[in-house]
Amino acid sequence: MMQGRHDWFKTLSQVYRELGYKQSRAEPTIRTRYTLEEAFTITYMYTDDTIGGSSNTAEEEKAKQELGEHFEAKMMPEVSHMLGIKVERMEKGIRVSQKAYTIRVLEKFGMMNCKPRSIPLPPSSSGSLMWLEMGTQSDL
């Protein structure tokens, strides 16, 4: 199983490089490409699912077409939620939010009305809070 995942990631990385994408050093599953027309395209891969977007429609369609030539792809409607993260397309960018997930975590651990304190949180909450912190780089 581990070898298959490694091989898939290696193959995917090679195709992205050939298409002119750069892999993020901070997050290897994020890849970006800038074109001469100053268009910006970004993709994010989670297991075998990839989401992405571009600063213009032509580049978005080009990316779909190029990746579709290398991999079996099923185009889904515009993403509104992924892994507990709400994604909203704005006029000038994208907004990501984990408000609903944050509320669920606070309710689950009985902390909806908690006040700031300097002592550690209950150990059982650490995994949920780590995901919250890593998901959208919030300031906890």
Residue frames relative to the residue before (quaternion, step in Angstrom):
aa qw qx qy qz dx dy dz
M 1.0000 0.0000 0.0000 0.0000 0.00 0.00 0.00
M 0.6767 0.4902 -0.3025 0.4585 3.60 0.84 -0.92
Q 0.6419 0.5246 -0.3291 0.4521 3.60 0.98 -0.81
G 0.6350 0.5393 -0.3236 0.4486 3.59 1.00 -0.83
R 0.6520 0.5075 -0.3050 0.4736 3.56 0.98 -0.86
H 0.6444 0.5188 -0.3105 0.4682 3.57 1.00 -0.87
D 0.6657 0.5030 -0.3007 0.4619 3.59 0.91 -0.92
W 0.6361 0.5267 -0.3233 0.4620 3.59 0.99 -0.85
F 0.6740 0.4931 -0.2974 0.4628 3.57 0.87 -0.95
K 0.6382 0.5265 -0.3186 0.4626 3.59 1.02 -0.81
T 0.6579 0.5008 -0.3007 0.4753 3.60 0.94 -0.91
L 0.6577 0.5146 -0.2986 0.4621 3.55 0.90 -0.97
S 0.6563 0.5188 -0.3052 0.4549 3.57 0.93 -0.92
Q 0.6458 0.5250 -0.3191 0.4534 3.58 0.97 -0.83
V 0.6557 0.5031 -0.3098 0.4700 3.59 0.91 -0.91
Y 0.6547 0.5076 -0.3200 0.4597 3.60 0.87 -0.89
R 0.6367 0.5214 -0.3320 0.4611 3.62 0.95 -0.82
E 0.6580 0.5167 -0.3049 0.4551 3.58 0.95 -0.93
L 0.6991 0.4526 -0.2597 0.4888 3.58 1.12 -0.65
G 0.6093 -0.6149 0.3306 0.3760 3.60 1.27 0.13
Y 0.4754 0.6645 -0.4488 0.3620 3.59 1.22 0.30
K 0.2715 -0.7209 0.6142 0.1714 3.54 -1.23 0.60
Q 0.3734 -0.7222 0.5432 0.2096 3.55 -0.98 0.91
S 0.4783 -0.6653 0.4949 0.2893 3.56 -0.96 0.89
R 0.4069 -0.6949 0.5315 0.2628 3.59 -0.95 0.82
A 0.6632 0.5135 -0.3021 0.4530 3.58 1.08 -0.66
E 0.7914 0.0482 0.0069 0.6093 3.60 1.05 -0.78
P 0.3186 -0.8152 0.4531 0.1695 3.62 -0.09 1.30
T 0.6505 0.5178 -0.3349 0.4434 3.62 1.15 -0.34
I 0.6251 0.4843 -0.3405 0.5086 3.58 1.30 0.06
R 0.0190 -0.7884 0.6143 -0.0269 3.54 -0.92 0.99
T 0.1175 -0.8008 0.5864 0.0322 3.55 -1.05 0.82
R 0.0590 -0.7723 0.6310 0.0438 3.52 -1.28 0.48
Y 0.1532 -0.7418 0.6483 0.0773 3.52 -1.08 0.93
T 0.2159 -0.7743 0.5796 0.1339 3.59 -0.98 0.77
L 0.6842 -0.4719 0.3571 0.4263 3.55 -1.31 0.18
E 0.6523 0.5036 -0.3056 0.4770 3.57 1.17 -0.56
E 0.4900 -0.6943 0.3895 0.3552 3.58 1.35 0.25
A 0.3876 0.6827 -0.5141 0.3455 3.54 1.09 0.72
F 0.2193 -0.7649 0.5980 0.0957 3.54 -1.12 0.76
T 0.0307 -0.7818 0.6227 -0.0076 3.57 -0.85 1.00
I 0.0488 -0.7945 0.6053 -0.0060 3.56 -0.99 0.89
T 0.0472 -0.7784 0.6247 0.0408 3.57 -1.09 0.72
Y 0.1400 -0.7522 0.6396 0.0742 3.52 -1.26 0.59
M 0.1582 -0.8028 0.5718 0.0596 3.56 -0.79 1.03
Y 0.0032 -0.7525 0.6586 -0.0030 3.56 -1.02 0.87
T 0.7957 -0.1291 -0.0199 0.5914 3.57 -0.39 1.33
D 0.7809 -0.2775 0.1953 0.5244 3.62 -0.45 -1.11
D 0.5621 0.5642 -0.4008 0.4529 3.58 1.22 0.38
T 0.0684 -0.7838 0.6168 0.0232 3.54 -0.99 0.86
I 0.0674 -0.7580 0.6465 0.0543 3.54 -0.98 0.85
G 0.0636 0.8132 -0.5758 0.0549 3.53 -1.12 0.51
G 0.0798 -0.7757 0.6230 0.0620 3.46 -1.35 0.03
S 0.2074 -0.7715 0.5906 0.1136 3.51 -1.30 0.23
S 0.5891 -0.5901 0.4258 0.3513 3.51 -1.26 0.40
N 0.7926 0.0951 -0.1250 0.5892 3.58 1.25 -0.08
T 0.6556 -0.5707 0.3493 0.3499 3.53 -1.19 0.68
A 0.6295 0.5488 -0.3434 0.4297 3.60 0.95 -0.80
E 0.6792 0.4745 -0.2886 0.4799 3.59 0.93 -0.87
E 0.6096 0.5425 -0.3502 0.4598 3.58 1.06 -0.70
E 0.6733 0.4854 -0.2897 0.4766 3.58 0.92 -0.91
K 0.6217 0.5395 -0.3300 0.4621 3.57 1.05 -0.79
A 0.6551 0.5110 -0.3090 0.4628 3.60 0.92 -0.89
K 0.6433 0.5159 -0.3196 0.4667 3.60 0.95 -0.86
Q 0.6681 0.5063 -0.2935 0.4595 3.56 0.92 -0.95
E 0.6758 0.5023 -0.2926 0.4531 3.59 0.87 -0.97
L 0.6933 0.4565 -0.2850 0.4792 3.58 0.83 -0.93
G 0.6235 0.5540 -0.3245 0.4460 3.58 1.11 -0.69
E 0.6116 0.5478 -0.3463 0.4538 3.58 1.18 -0.49
H 0.7356 0.4107 -0.2166 0.4933 3.58 1.16 -0.57
F 0.8051 0.1764 -0.0537 0.5637 3.57 1.07 -0.72
E 0.5165 -0.5867 0.5128 0.3551 3.53 -1.21 0.54
A 0.0154 0.8304 -0.5529 0.0674 3.56 -0.62 1.09
K 0.1335 -0.7427 0.6510 0.0821 3.50 -1.16 0.72
M 0.2902 -0.7773 0.5360 0.1558 3.55 -0.55 1.17
M 0.1974 -0.7790 0.5907 0.0729 3.51 -0.86 1.04
P 0.6148 -0.5257 0.4077 0.4237 3.58 -1.21 0.29
E 0.7309 -0.4188 0.3003 0.4474 3.54 -1.28 0.24
V 0.4749 -0.6866 0.4822 0.2657 3.57 -0.92 0.96
S 0.1035 -0.7808 0.6113 0.0771 3.56 -1.01 0.84
H 0.7823 0.0560 -0.0352 0.6194 3.60 1.20 -0.57
M 0.0926 0.7731 -0.6254 0.0508 3.56 -1.10 0.71
L 0.8555 -0.0515 0.0014 0.5153 3.56 -0.79 1.08
G 0.7288 -0.4334 0.2359 0.4748 3.58 0.95 0.86
I 0.6178 0.5272 -0.3425 0.4723 3.57 1.27 0.09
K 0.2951 -0.7398 0.5795 0.1727 3.57 -0.83 0.99
V 0.1351 -0.7922 0.5938 0.0402 3.55 -0.86 1.02
E 0.0173 -0.7977 0.6021 -0.0279 3.58 -0.74 1.09
R 0.3048 -0.7280 0.5848 0.1875 3.55 -0.88 0.96
M 0.1516 -0.7883 0.5945 0.0467 3.55 -0.76 1.12
E 0.6973 -0.4563 0.3318 0.4422 3.58 -1.24 0.19
K 0.8015 0.1328 -0.0557 0.5803 3.57 0.99 -0.84
G 0.8363 0.0629 -0.0840 0.5381 3.59 0.55 1.10
I 0.4714 -0.6321 0.5362 0.3012 3.50 -1.35 -0.38
R 0.1983 -0.7550 0.6140 0.1169 3.56 -1.06 0.78
V 0.0936 -0.7721 0.6260 0.0564 3.57 -0.95 0.89
S 0.0119 -0.8107 0.5830 -0.0522 3.54 -0.99 0.87
Q 0.1694 -0.7687 0.6068 0.1104 3.53 -1.13 0.67
K 0.1891 0.8271 -0.5114 0.1362 3.59 1.13 0.58
A 0.6820 0.4832 -0.3028 0.4579 3.62 0.79 -0.96
Y 0.6536 0.5013 -0.3122 0.4733 3.59 0.97 -0.86
T 0.6302 0.5415 -0.3281 0.4495 3.58 0.98 -0.85
I 0.6601 0.5003 -0.3056 0.4697 3.58 0.92 -0.89
R 0.6419 0.5196 -0.3276 0.4590 3.62 0.97 -0.84
V 0.6534 0.5049 -0.3155 0.4676 3.61 0.96 -0.84
L 0.6631 0.5009 -0.3084 0.4629 3.59 0.87 -0.90
E 0.6547 0.4965 -0.3124 0.4768 3.61 0.97 -0.80
K 0.6416 0.5521 -0.3213 0.4246 3.58 0.91 -0.94
F 0.7791 0.3163 -0.1625 0.5163 3.59 0.94 -0.85
G 0.5131 -0.6860 0.4015 0.3239 3.60 1.25 0.41
M 0.5143 0.6709 -0.3876 0.3677 3.56 1.06 0.73
M 0.2777 0.8019 -0.4977 0.1794 3.61 1.19 0.33
N 0.7849 0.2755 -0.1480 0.5349 3.60 0.98 -0.77
C 0.3009 0.7862 -0.4971 0.2101 3.59 1.14 0.52
K 0.3163 -0.7168 0.5945 0.1811 3.51 -1.29 0.53
P 0.6089 -0.5477 0.4059 0.4055 3.63 -1.12 0.50
R 0.0886 0.7826 -0.6130 0.0618 3.56 -1.08 0.76
S 0.5006 -0.6964 0.4422 0.2626 3.54 -1.19 0.52
I 0.5925 0.5586 -0.3910 0.4288 3.63 1.18 -0.11
P 0.6389 -0.5716 0.3469 0.3804 3.62 -1.09 0.59
L 0.5306 -0.6040 0.4968 0.3268 3.54 -1.29 0.48
P 0.6479 -0.4892 0.3794 0.4439 3.60 -1.21 0.28
P 0.5622 -0.6351 0.4071 0.3390 3.64 -0.90 0.88
S 0.6292 0.5643 -0.3427 0.4100 3.61 1.02 -0.70
S 0.6712 0.5050 -0.3051 0.4488 3.61 1.16 -0.42
S 0.4942 0.7213 -0.4118 0.2566 3.61 1.19 -0.39
G 0.6525 0.5180 -0.3333 0.4413 3.65 0.90 -0.78
S 0.6645 0.5001 -0.2984 0.4683 3.56 0.93 -0.90
L 0.6840 0.4777 -0.2885 0.4699 3.57 0.95 -0.83
M 0.6058 0.5394 -0.3625 0.4590 3.59 1.09 -0.62
W 0.6441 0.5064 -0.3267 0.4711 3.59 0.97 -0.83
L 0.6303 0.5355 -0.3262 0.4576 3.56 0.97 -0.85
E 0.6800 0.4907 -0.2868 0.4633 3.58 0.88 -0.93
M 0.7240 0.4470 -0.2497 0.4622 3.60 0.89 -0.90
G 0.5973 0.6320 -0.3538 0.3444 3.59 1.06 -0.74
T 0.8267 0.0182 0.0207 0.5620 3.59 0.83 -0.92
Q 0.4859 -0.6972 0.4130 0.3274 3.58 1.22 0.44
S 0.1696 0.7989 -0.5556 0.1559 3.55 0.83 0.97
D 0.4526 -0.6687 0.5170 0.2841 3.56 -1.26 0.22
L 0.0399 -0.8320 0.5533 -0.0077 3.58 0.07 1.29
